[in-house]
């Protein structure tokens, strides 16, 4: 309704609405009204995700310390006020960005593992290693953001307190899978050491891909990690993954 539709007699219209309410009773709220609010909620969540994605990009370009709310707003193409509406402080924004990345990482390897039978330890290892090099996850911006948060973890214990437990759960799970494959395949080795070697190889390759002037491909990075698996489980793996 435009201004010209209501401008001629606002007093008369208010009087009409008042008498209509008295005669007919208050108008009930349609059942569909709650549904009408859902798009707004979805929009708020979409805006928040948009700002976090922009934060990942800004961290990659400027580093953790030089990331500002203003830069994030510019990267997202949104107003500074909207950033403040969702995240009142830079620390809050960065903390939620880390939570976003951690949940994304956890969901990614969780989906990969869910596709493999529980009793097939070799395929579970392959699935976990491949998950770390999924194209949507293994991007320059995300790798840079992860590296920045790793660098801050020692000086900001809250990061370790909030997300270190998730790392420990992953480590214990991988150790258990390695222990099952060592036992089933008759291999020698300490599953804790083997799992650690696989994990630090992945992290080292991620660091290479982020810091080298001319990094090798994501596919070559995955082959590098698979070659570590082959060193410990030669009857099951080569540098392409599981043997046929």
C-alpha positions, 0 to 999 in steps of 0.5 A, spaced: 500 500 500 502 506 498 502 513 501 497 516 497 492 510 499 492 512 506 493 519 506 486 522 505 483 520 511 487 516 516 483 518 522 477 515 519 480 509 517 483 508 524 476 509 527 473 504 522 478 499 524 477 500 532 469 499 531 470 493 526 474 490 532 469 491 537 464 488 533 467 482 530 472 481 535 480 481 535 482 478 528 485 471 529 493 470 527 493 465 521 496 459 522 501 460 516 504 466 520 509 463 524 511 460 517 512 467 514 517 468 519 522 463 517 525 466 511 527 472 516 531 467 520 534 464 514 536 470 512 539 472 518 543 465 518 545 466 511 548 473 513 552 470 518 555 465 514 556 470 509 560 474 514 564 468 516 566 466 509 568 474 508 572 473 515 576 467 512 578 471 506 580 477 510 584 472 514 587 469 508 589 476 505 591 480 511 593 475 517 589 474 524 592 480 527 590 485 521 583 483 520 578 488 522 570 488 522 571 494 517 575 489 512 570 484 513 564 488 511 567 491 505 569 483 503 562 481 504 559 487 501 555 489 507 555 495 512 559 495 518 553 496 522 550 489 520 557 486 522 556 489 529 549 487 529 551 479 528 558 480 532 559 486 537 567 484 537 572 482 533 574 477 538 567 474 537 567 474 530 574 470 530 571 465 535 565 464 531 569 463 525 574 458 528 567 454 530 565 454 523 571 452 520 571 446 526 564 444 525 565 444 517 571 440 518 568 435 523 562 434 518 566 433 512 570 427 515 564 424 519 560 424 512 566 420 509 567 415 515 559 414 515 560 411 507 565 406 509 563 399 513 565 400 521 569 393 520 574 396 514 579 399 517 583 400 511 578 404 507 576 408 513 583 410 513 583 412 506 576 415 507 579 420 512 585 422 508 581 423 502 576 428 506 582 432 508 583 434 500 576 435 498 576 441 494 571 445 498 575 444 504 582 444 501 582 451 499 588 457 499 583 461 504 581 456 508 588 453 509 591 460 511 585 461 516 587 454 519 594 456 519 592 463 523 588 460 528 594 454 529 598 460 530 594 463 535 592 457 539 598 458 544 597 465 546 589 464 546 588 458 550 580 459 549 581 456 542 584 450 545 579 450 551 573 450 546 576 446 540 582 442 543 577 436 545 575 435 538 582 434 536 583 429 541 577 425 539 579 425 532 586 423 534 583 417 539 579 415 533 584 415 528 589 411 533 583 406 534 583 405 526 590 404 526 590 399 531 585 395 528 589 395 521 595 393 525 592 387 528 588 385 522 594 386 517 599 383 522 603 389 521 608 392 526 608 399 529 605 403 535 598 405 533 599 412 536 605 413 532 602 411 526 596 415 527 600 421 529 605 420 522 599 420 518 596 427 521 602 431 521 603 429 514 596 432 512 598 438 516 605 439 513 602 438 506 597 443 508 602 448 510 606 447 504 600 448 499 599 455 503 606 457 504 610 455 497 610 460 492 609 455 487 605 449 491 604 442 488 597 440 486 592 438 491 592 431 488 599 431 489 599 432 496 594 427 497 599 422 494 604 424 499 599 423 504 598 416 501 605 414 501 606 415 508 600 410 509 603 405 504 610 406 509 606 403 515 601 399 511 604 396 505 600 390 503 594 395 503 596 402 500 600 405 495 601 412 493 594 412 490 591 410 495 588 403 497 591 397 493 586 394 488 
